Amino acid sequence: MTAKHDRKRDLVRLKRVVESDDALRKELGSLTTADELHAALARVGAEHGLSVTVEEIEAWVTEQSRGASDELKPEELASMAGRFHLYPPKTATVRFGDTLIRTTRWFGIPIQRG
C-alpha cells in the first residue's frame, strides 16, 4: 500500500470515529476556528492510531467538498448567531469560515456556536 492510500484510509477512518461518537462531535462542534478544529481532529486521529496531519485533513476535506456550497443553511445560521432566528430565514456565506463550515459538514459535526 502506498503512503497516500494509507493517509486516505486513515482520513476515512477518522471520519467514522467522529461520526460514531456524539460527545466528541458536540465537543468538536464548539470549536470556533478551522485551525482549532483541524488540530483537534489530528489529535483525535493520533489517539486512535491514525496517521493524519492538520494539512492532510484540510486538503482532504477541500477535495471531498469541491463544488459544495459554503453558504450557511438557515438552521446553521441560527446556531452560529447564538440561537437568533431570522424571519423569514436568510442564508449567508461567512467567508472567513468556509474551511470551518466544510470541515464540520464533512465530518458530520453539528455547528453549535450558540
C-alpha positions in Angstrom: 0.0 0.0 0.0 1.2 3.5 -0.8 1.6 6.2 1.8 -1.1 8.3 0.0 -3.5 5.3 0.2 -2.7 4.9 3.9 -3.5 8.6 4.6 -6.7 8.4 2.6 -7.8 5.3 4.6 -6.9 7.0 7.9 -8.9 10.1 7.0 -12.0 7.9 6.2 -11.4 6.0 9.5 -11.2 9.3 11.4 -14.5 10.4 9.9 -16.1 7.2 11.1 -14.6 7.7 14.6 -16.1 11.2 14.7 -19.5 10.2 13.3 -19.8 7.4 15.8 -19.2 9.5 19.0 -21.9 12.0 19.8 -19.9 13.5 22.8 -16.9 14.0 20.6 -19.0 15.6 17.8 -20.5 18.0 20.3 -17.1 18.9 21.7 -15.7 19.5 18.2 -18.8 21.5 17.2 -18.0 24.0 20.0 -14.6 25.0 18.4 -14.7 28.3 16.7 -11.9 28.2 14.1 -10.8 25.8 11.4 -7.3 25.8 12.9 -8.7 24.6 16.2 -10.9 22.0 14.6 -8.2 20.6 12.4 -5.7 20.4 15.3 -8.4 18.6 17.4 -9.2 16.2 14.6 -5.4 15.4 14.2 -5.2 14.8 17.9 -8.2 12.5 17.9 -6.7 10.6 14.9 -3.4 10.2 16.8 -5.3 8.9 19.9 -6.9 6.2 17.6 -3.6 5.3 16.0 -4.3 7.1 12.7 -1.6 9.0 10.9 -3.2 12.2 9.8 -1.9 15.8 9.9 -3.7 19.1 10.0 -2.6 19.8 6.4 -3.9 16.5 5.2 -7.2 17.0 6.9 -7.7 20.4 5.3 -6.6 19.2 1.9 -8.8 16.1 2.0 -11.9 18.0 3.1 -11.4 20.6 0.4 -11.1 17.9 -2.2 -14.1 16.0 -1.0 -16.3 19.0 -0.7 -15.3 20.6 -4.0 -18.4 22.2 -5.6 -20.4 22.2 -2.4 -21.9 25.4 -1.2 -20.2 27.2 1.7 -23.4 29.1 2.3 -24.9 28.5 5.7 -28.3 26.9 5.9 -30.9 28.7 7.9 -30.5 26.3 10.9 -26.7 26.7 10.8 -27.0 30.4 10.7 -29.4 30.5 13.6 -27.0 28.2 15.6 -24.0 30.4 14.8 -25.9 33.5 15.7 -26.5 32.3 19.2 -30.0 31.0 18.5 -31.0 34.3 17.0 -33.7 33.4 14.4 -34.3 35.4 11.3 -37.8 35.7 9.8 -38.0 35.0 7.0 -35.0 32.7 7.2 -32.0 34.1 5.4 -28.7 32.5 4.4 -25.2 33.8 4.5 -21.8 32.9 3.4 -19.2 33.5 6.1 -16.0 33.9 4.0 -13.6 33.6 6.9 -15.3 30.4 8.0 -15.5 28.5 4.7 -12.9 25.9 5.8 -14.6 25.5 9.2 -18.0 25.0 7.5 -16.7 22.5 5.0 -14.9 20.5 7.7 -17.8 20.4 10.2 -20.1 19.2 7.4 -17.8 16.5 6.0 -17.2 15.1 9.5 -20.9 15.3 10.4 -20.2 17.8 13.2 -23.1 20.0 14.1 -22.3 23.7 14.0 -23.0 24.9 17.5 -21.9 28.3 18.5 -24.9 29.5 20.5 
